[in-house]
């Protein structure tokens, strides 16, 4: 089973920047689409950003122009660069890897989550 290990969360002031990292345990990363989700207390888990194995990206409207998702296949790592953060960005952020194998079996792995708290 693929393990996803997140890092980079913590406390940051509004207007500041933070970079989250998610490292996968094996090279299935290279055929995976990757995504970051956020879940605030009492709220549903929501997609923040996604990046395909080919590098195409999608963003939630709330973070467009502020957050950037990227990947480094040599490092089996996906990043979320968070700029001009706002208090409403406060949430647990989860890394997700998903796709389909050559045997046509879908996979869907999740990291443990990392807390991001934005103070005003």
Order of alpha helices (4+ residues) and beta strands (2+ residues): beta-beta-beta-beta-beta-beta-beta-beta-beta-beta-beta
